[in-house]
Amino acid sequence: MENTVNEGKNIAIITHLTIIGTIIAAVLNGDKKNAFAGFYIRQTLGIFLLFFALGYPVGLFDDWMISSALYVFIFILWAYSFVSALQGQMNKIPLLGGFFQKAFKNLT
């Protein structure tokens, strides 16, 4: 397991950079299929898609407090995932991590 974590750690970090980083990480992980990297690709893809899905409806409120709450919520999820990847642990994000793993299980 530790060998899998060490091999996939760089890809897991790349996937947290932006949605582009997630796509690049998915391509990099396509050949070897590292389980650790795949876990974080699915998780960060879910975080970024959640941000895009909630961003438009929240933007319709035209209120900085509601928009700020969305940004803080997404940042906390992203930071939790990023720190877990740096530590080499496969921690699912609270509330939605299990859903993201199931929804994108065929991705990597």
C-alpha positions as CSV (number, residue, x, y, z in Angstrom):
1,M,0.0,0.0,0.0
2,E,2.8,2.4,0.9
3,N,4.4,1.9,-2.6
4,T,1.1,2.7,-4.2
5,V,0.8,5.9,-2.2
6,N,4.4,7.0,-3.0
7,E,3.8,6.3,-6.8
8,G,0.5,8.1,-6.9
9,K,1.3,11.1,-4.6
10,N,2.5,13.4,-7.4
11,I,-0.5,12.7,-9.5
12,A,-2.8,13.3,-6.5
13,I,-1.2,16.7,-5.9
14,I,-1.5,17.6,-9.6
15,T,-5.2,16.8,-9.6
16,H,-5.8,19.5,-6.9
17,L,-4.3,22.4,-9.0
18,T,-7.4,23.2,-11.2
19,I,-9.9,21.4,-13.3
20,I,-7.2,21.3,-15.9
21,G,-4.9,19.6,-13.4
22,T,-7.5,17.0,-12.8
23,I,-7.8,16.3,-16.5
24,I,-4.0,16.1,-16.8
25,A,-3.8,13.8,-13.8
26,A,-6.5,11.5,-15.3
27,V,-4.5,11.2,-18.5
28,L,-1.2,10.5,-16.5
29,N,-3.0,7.9,-14.5
30,G,-4.5,6.2,-17.5
31,D,-1.6,3.9,-18.1
32,K,-0.7,2.6,-14.7
33,K,-4.0,3.0,-12.9
34,N,-2.7,3.9,-9.5
35,A,-5.4,3.4,-6.8
36,F,-4.2,6.4,-4.7
37,A,-4.1,8.8,-7.6
38,G,-7.5,7.5,-8.9
39,F,-9.1,8.1,-5.5
40,Y,-8.0,11.8,-5.6
41,I,-8.9,12.3,-9.2
42,R,-12.5,11.2,-8.5
43,Q,-12.6,13.3,-5.4
44,T,-11.3,16.5,-6.9
45,L,-13.4,16.1,-10.0
46,G,-16.4,15.9,-7.8
47,I,-15.3,19.1,-5.9
48,F,-14.8,21.1,-9.1
49,L,-18.0,19.9,-10.7
50,L,-19.9,20.7,-7.5
51,F,-18.4,24.2,-7.6
52,F,-19.5,24.7,-11.2
53,A,-23.0,23.2,-10.5
54,L,-23.7,25.4,-7.5
55,G,-21.9,28.5,-8.8
56,Y,-24.6,29.6,-11.3
57,P,-27.6,29.2,-9.0
58,V,-25.8,30.9,-6.1
59,G,-24.7,33.7,-8.4
60,L,-28.4,34.4,-9.2
61,F,-28.9,35.6,-5.6
62,D,-26.5,38.5,-6.3
63,D,-25.5,38.6,-2.6
64,W,-21.8,38.6,-1.5
65,M,-22.6,36.7,1.7
66,I,-24.1,33.7,-0.2
67,S,-21.4,33.7,-2.8
68,S,-18.7,33.9,-0.1
69,A,-20.3,31.0,1.8
70,L,-20.1,28.9,-1.4
71,Y,-16.4,29.8,-1.9
72,V,-15.5,29.0,1.7
73,F,-17.4,25.7,1.6
74,I,-15.6,24.6,-1.6
75,F,-12.3,25.8,-0.3
76,I,-12.7,23.8,2.9
77,L,-13.5,20.6,1.0
78,W,-10.6,21.2,-1.4
79,A,-8.1,22.0,1.4
80,Y,-9.2,18.8,3.4
81,S,-8.6,16.7,0.3
82,F,-5.3,18.4,-0.5
83,V,-3.9,18.0,3.0
84,S,-5.0,14.3,3.0
85,A,-3.2,13.8,-0.3
86,L,0.0,15.4,1.0
87,Q,-0.1,13.2,4.1
88,G,-0.6,10.1,2.0
89,Q,-4.0,9.2,3.4
90,M,-7.1,8.3,1.5
91,N,-9.7,10.4,3.5
92,K,-13.0,11.0,1.8
93,I,-14.3,14.5,2.1
94,P,-17.2,14.9,4.5
95,L,-20.7,14.6,3.2
96,L,-20.0,14.0,-0.4
97,G,-16.8,11.9,-0.7
98,G,-18.5,8.6,-0.8
99,F,-20.9,9.8,-3.5
100,F,-18.0,11.1,-5.6
101,Q,-16.2,7.8,-5.4
102,K,-19.3,5.9,-6.5
103,A,-20.3,8.4,-9.2
104,F,-16.9,8.4,-10.9
105,K,-15.8,4.8,-10.2
106,N,-15.5,4.1,-13.9
107,L,-13.3,7.1,-14.6
108,T,-10.0,5.8,-13.2
